Amino acid sequence: QLVESGGGLVQTGDSLRLSCAASGRRFDSYTMGWFRQAPGKQREMIAVISWYSEWNGGRAQYSNSVKGRFTMSRDNAKSTVDLLMSSLKPEDTATYYCAAGALARATEVFEFEYWGQGTQVIVSS
């Protein structure tokens, strides 16, 4: 089970931290990802961290749309992942989802088996 929290209404340029708490499975065996879906658009990957520490040097991989503004981190001891979002823009408005996948190099929506219910982020201009 994945449960996101931290969404809300913010202004352009603000920062916001999303959190995802996992339970029920061995957290450190899953690649964790953050996705978002804006109204009328497809769900897109914005950040992933593999369970395999040697993939990408253990660092998060980001989409070009958020690189340099968003930071993803995971805490295997607490079974949590966070997404710190900075310099938010109106185009960041979306429902944000936490997801878990078994593949070490999972980055696509179909490669993630488990999903949270989503948390909404609205960035006003």
C-alpha positions as CSV (number, residue, x, y, z in Angstrom):
1,Q,0.0,0.0,0.0
2,L,1.2,3.4,-0.9
3,V,-0.2,6.6,0.6
4,E,0.8,10.0,-0.6
5,S,0.5,13.2,1.4
6,G,1.5,16.9,1.2
7,G,-0.4,18.2,-1.8
8,G,-2.2,21.5,-1.8
9,L,-2.6,24.9,-3.3
10,V,0.5,27.1,-3.7
11,Q,1.6,30.1,-5.6
12,T,4.1,30.3,-8.5
13,G,7.6,30.1,-7.2
14,D,6.6,28.3,-3.9
15,S,8.0,25.0,-2.7
16,L,6.1,22.0,-1.6
17,R,7.1,18.6,-0.3
18,L,5.2,15.4,-1.1
19,S,5.7,12.2,0.9
20,C,4.8,8.6,0.2
21,A,4.6,6.0,2.9
22,A,4.8,2.3,1.9
23,S,3.6,-0.7,3.7
24,G,3.0,-4.4,3.2
25,R,6.0,-5.3,1.1
26,R,9.8,-5.2,1.2
27,F,10.3,-1.6,0.3
28,D,14.0,-1.8,-0.5
29,S,13.3,-4.3,-3.3
30,Y,11.2,-1.8,-5.3
31,T,12.1,1.0,-7.7
32,M,10.1,4.0,-6.5
33,G,8.7,6.6,-8.8
34,W,6.8,9.8,-8.7
35,F,4.3,10.5,-11.6
36,R,1.8,13.2,-12.3
37,Q,-1.2,13.5,-14.4
38,A,-2.7,16.8,-15.4
39,P,-6.4,17.1,-16.6
40,G,-6.7,15.8,-20.2
41,K,-3.1,14.6,-20.3
42,Q,-1.3,11.3,-19.9
43,R,0.4,10.2,-16.7
44,E,4.1,11.0,-16.9
45,M,7.1,10.0,-14.9
46,I,8.8,12.9,-13.2
47,A,11.3,11.1,-10.9
48,V,12.4,7.6,-10.1
49,I,15.0,6.0,-7.8
50,S,15.9,2.4,-8.4
51,W,16.2,-0.3,-5.7
52,Y,19.5,-1.2,-7.4
53,S,22.0,1.1,-5.9
54,E,24.4,0.7,-8.8
55,W,21.9,1.9,-11.3
56,N,22.4,5.6,-12.0
57,G,24.8,5.7,-9.1
58,G,21.9,5.4,-6.7
59,R,20.7,8.8,-7.7
60,A,17.2,9.8,-8.8
61,Q,16.4,10.2,-12.5
62,Y,14.3,13.1,-13.5
63,S,12.2,14.2,-16.4
64,N,13.4,17.3,-18.3
65,S,10.3,19.2,-17.1
66,V,11.3,19.1,-13.5
67,K,15.1,18.6,-13.5
68,G,16.8,21.1,-11.4
69,R,13.6,22.1,-9.5
70,F,12.5,18.8,-8.0
71,T,14.4,16.5,-5.7
72,M,13.4,12.9,-4.9
73,S,14.7,11.0,-2.0
74,R,14.0,7.6,-0.4
75,D,14.5,6.3,3.1
76,N,14.6,2.5,3.0
77,A,14.6,2.3,6.8
78,K,11.4,4.3,7.0
79,S,9.8,2.9,3.8
80,T,9.2,6.4,2.5
81,V,9.9,8.5,-0.5
82,D,9.8,12.3,-0.7
83,L,9.5,14.7,-3.5
84,L,10.7,18.2,-2.8
85,M,9.3,20.6,-5.4
86,S,10.8,24.0,-5.8
87,S,10.2,27.0,-8.1
88,L,6.7,25.6,-8.8
89,K,5.0,26.7,-12.0
90,P,1.3,26.7,-13.0
91,E,2.2,23.9,-15.4
92,D,3.1,21.7,-12.5
93,T,-0.5,21.6,-11.5
94,A,-1.5,17.9,-11.5
95,T,-2.4,14.9,-9.4
96,Y,0.8,13.4,-8.2
97,Y,1.2,9.7,-7.7
98,C,3.7,7.5,-5.9
99,A,4.4,4.1,-7.5
100,A,6.5,1.0,-6.9
101,G,7.9,-1.4,-9.4
102,A,10.0,-4.5,-9.3
103,L,12.2,-3.7,-12.3
104,A,15.5,-2.1,-11.4
105,R,15.3,0.2,-14.4
106,A,11.6,0.9,-14.3
107,T,10.7,4.3,-15.7
108,E,7.5,3.8,-17.6
109,V,3.9,3.8,-16.2
110,F,3.3,0.2,-17.2
111,E,6.5,-1.0,-15.4
112,F,5.1,0.0,-12.0
113,E,2.8,-2.5,-10.3
114,Y,1.6,-0.5,-7.3
115,W,0.2,2.9,-7.1
116,G,-1.0,5.3,-4.4
117,Q,-4.3,7.2,-4.6
118,G,-2.7,10.4,-5.6
119,T,-2.4,13.9,-4.1
120,Q,-3.4,17.0,-5.9
121,V,-1.1,20.0,-6.4
122,I,-2.4,23.3,-7.7
123,V,-0.1,26.1,-8.5
124,S,-1.7,29.4,-9.0
125,S,-0.2,32.2,-11.1
